[in-house]
Amino acid sequence: MGAAHRRDLMVNIGNDWDGLLKDEWEKPYYRNLRSFLIDEYRNQTVYPAAVDIFNALKLTSYADTKAVILGQDPYHEPGQAQGLAFSVPEGVKRPPSLENILKEVESDVGGAADRTDLKTSGKLTADQLEAERKPADDEIRGVLVPWAKQGVLLLNTVLTVRAHQAGSHRGKGWETFTDEVIRLLAARPEPTVFILWGSQAGAKQELIREAAAQGGARPLVIFAPHPSPLSAYRGFFGGRYFSRTNYYLEDNGTAPVDWTL
């Protein structure tokens, strides 16, 4: 493969993931995946936008990752997907899965209220709220972005999807890529929490255990039903994922996550 073609396959994440994943871009599975995606983005409506595919890795570096929340594939309706599992951009109606996650945060650790709710309650002034809504031009904004900036990797097992067709990009190569991300994190000596919601995420438990057994710290792995309305009442609610994450992190000498949004 020529140097120009190798550069064409490269992805610039902008942090330590670039070095860790540089070999992935040249592997046959990724070349096939990339060809598939080029065709899909040209001929179909695909989410998220191509520039947002790797937002989870851009916002949460390898070194900064404390916890991983693993989802399935992106939201498949207009305006929702932003490259972060379960998150949506500001101003977009929250899907039911995200609403259920925020209900569980409130029940578990409190403080999951929307910032606009704080404004109306008098806890934030209008000027303070407006200041918070003026990020740098290149900043990624969304409901769960504050978590990502604290080291919570919001990763889906599949990073793209065709509009209105859930699961349409499964089996195309993304799983191989995200498995490598999971493997790299599980093998670290630093304590890490893996929150696995849904059967596809839960299937990664053995991968995590095998990677951790090769010299990594013993991670905390929490598996539960998906937060979607179809399964949330089968065991998602009451899982105390957020307080359990913080207990584990603090017990291992790592600063906890502020889950307040």
URTA-V848190 format. One record per backbone hydrogen bond with DSSP energy under -0.5 kcal/mol. CO is the residue of the C=O (numbers start at 1). NH is the residue of the N-H. E is the energy in kcal/mol with one decimal. If there is no record, write none. Layout:
BEGIN
co->CO nh->NH e->E
co->CO nh->NH e->E
END
This chain:
BEGIN
co->2 nh->6 e->-2.1
co->3 nh->7 e->-2.3
co->4 nh->8 e->-1.7
co->5 nh->9 e->-1.3
co->6 nh->10 e->-1.0
co->11 nh->13 e->-0.9
co->15 nh->18 e->-1.8
co->16 nh->20 e->-1.6
co->17 nh->21 e->-2.4
co->18 nh->22 e->-0.6
co->19 nh->22 e->-0.5
co->21 nh->24 e->-1.3
co->21 nh->25 e->-0.9
co->23 nh->26 e->-0.9
co->24 nh->27 e->-1.3
co->27 nh->30 e->-0.6
co->27 nh->31 e->-2.1
co->28 nh->32 e->-2.4
co->29 nh->33 e->-2.3
co->30 nh->34 e->-3.0
co->31 nh->35 e->-2.0
co->32 nh->36 e->-2.2
co->33 nh->37 e->-2.6
co->34 nh->38 e->-2.5
co->35 nh->39 e->-1.8
co->36 nh->40 e->-2.3
co->37 nh->41 e->-3.1
co->38 nh->42 e->-1.5
co->39 nh->43 e->-1.9
co->40 nh->44 e->-2.7
co->44 nh->46 e->-0.6
co->45 nh->163 e->-3.2
co->47 nh->161 e->-2.1
co->49 nh->52 e->-2.3
co->50 nh->53 e->-1.1
co->52 nh->55 e->-1.9
co->54 nh->58 e->-2.1
co->55 nh->59 e->-2.4
co->56 nh->60 e->-1.5
co->59 nh->61 e->-0.5
co->61 nh->65 e->-0.9
co->62 nh->65 e->-0.8
co->66 nh->193 e->-2.0
co->67 nh->153 e->-3.0
co->68 nh->70 e->-0.7
co->68 nh->195 e->-3.5
co->69 nh->71 e->-0.6
co->69 nh->155 e->-1.3
co->70 nh->197 e->-1.5
co->71 nh->157 e->-1.0
co->72 nh->157 e->-0.7
co->72 nh->158 e->-2.4
co->76 nh->164 e->-3.1
co->77 nh->80 e->-1.6
co->77 nh->81 e->-0.6
co->79 nh->89 e->-0.5
co->83 nh->56 e->-1.2
co->84 nh->87 e->-1.4
co->88 nh->143 e->-2.5
co->89 nh->92 e->-1.6
co->95 nh->99 e->-2.1
co->96 nh->100 e->-2.3
co->97 nh->101 e->-1.9
co->98 nh->102 e->-2.5
co->99 nh->103 e->-2.0
co->100 nh->104 e->-2.0
co->101 nh->105 e->-2.2
co->102 nh->106 e->-2.3
co->103 nh->107 e->-2.3
co->104 nh->108 e->-2.4
co->105 nh->109 e->-2.9
co->105 nh->110 e->-1.5
co->111 nh->261 e->-1.1
co->114 nh->117 e->-0.9
co->114 nh->118 e->-1.2
co->115 nh->119 e->-1.6
co->116 nh->120 e->-2.0
co->117 nh->121 e->-1.6
co->118 nh->122 e->-0.6
co->118 nh->123 e->-1.8
co->118 nh->124 e->-1.5
co->119 nh->122 e->-1.3
co->125 nh->129 e->-2.4
co->126 nh->130 e->-2.4
co->127 nh->131 e->-2.1
co->128 nh->132 e->-1.8
co->129 nh->133 e->-1.0
co->131 nh->134 e->-1.3
co->136 nh->139 e->-2.0
co->142 nh->145 e->-1.0
co->144 nh->147 e->-1.0
co->144 nh->148 e->-1.6
co->145 nh->149 e->-2.3
co->146 nh->150 e->-0.5
co->147 nh->150 e->-1.4
co->147 nh->152 e->-1.8
co->148 nh->151 e->-1.4
co->151 nh->66 e->-3.3
co->151 nh->67 e->-2.0
co->151 nh->153 e->-0.8
co->152 nh->154 e->-0.7
co->153 nh->69 e->-2.4
co->153 nh->155 e->-1.3
co->154 nh->85 e->-2.2
co->155 nh->71 e->-2.6
co->161 nh->47 e->-3.0
co->162 nh->165 e->-2.1
co->165 nh->162 e->-0.5
co->165 nh->168 e->-1.9
co->167 nh->170 e->-1.5
co->169 nh->172 e->-1.0
co->173 nh->177 e->-1.5
co->174 nh->178 e->-3.0
co->175 nh->179 e->-2.1
co->176 nh->180 e->-1.3
co->177 nh->181 e->-1.6
co->178 nh->182 e->-2.5
co->179 nh->183 e->-2.8
co->180 nh->184 e->-2.5
co->181 nh->185 e->-1.8
co->182 nh->186 e->-2.7
co->183 nh->187 e->-1.6
co->185 nh->188 e->-1.2
co->188 nh->217 e->-2.6
co->192 nh->220 e->-1.8
co->193 nh->68 e->-2.9
co->193 nh->195 e->-0.5
co->194 nh->196 e->-0.7
co->194 nh->222 e->-3.2
co->195 nh->70 e->-2.8
co->195 nh->197 e->-0.7
co->196 nh->198 e->-0.6
co->196 nh->224 e->-2.3
co->198 nh->202 e->-2.8
co->199 nh->203 e->-1.5
co->201 nh->204 e->-2.0
co->202 nh->205 e->-1.7
co->204 nh->208 e->-2.2
co->205 nh->209 e->-2.4
co->206 nh->210 e->-2.7
co->207 nh->211 e->-2.2
co->208 nh->212 e->-2.5
co->209 nh->213 e->-1.8
co->211 nh->214 e->-1.2
co->211 nh->216 e->-0.6
co->212 nh->215 e->-1.1
co->212 nh->216 e->-1.0
co->217 nh->219 e->-1.0
co->219 nh->221 e->-0.6
co->220 nh->194 e->-3.2
co->220 nh->222 e->-0.5
co->221 nh->223 e->-0.5
co->222 nh->196 e->-3.5
co->224 nh->198 e->-2.5
co->228 nh->231 e->-1.7
co->228 nh->232 e->-2.7
co->231 nh->234 e->-2.3
co->231 nh->236 e->-0.6
co->232 nh->235 e->-0.9
co->232 nh->236 e->-1.1
co->232 nh->237 e->-1.8
co->236 nh->239 e->-1.4
co->240 nh->244 e->-2.0
co->241 nh->245 e->-1.6
co->242 nh->246 e->-1.9
co->243 nh->247 e->-2.5
co->244 nh->248 e->-2.1
co->245 nh->249 e->-2.5
co->246 nh->250 e->-2.7
co->247 nh->251 e->-2.4
co->248 nh->252 e->-1.2
co->249 nh->252 e->-0.5
co->249 nh->254 e->-3.1
co->250 nh->253 e->-1.7
co->257 nh->259 e->-0.9
co->261 nh->115 e->-0.6
END
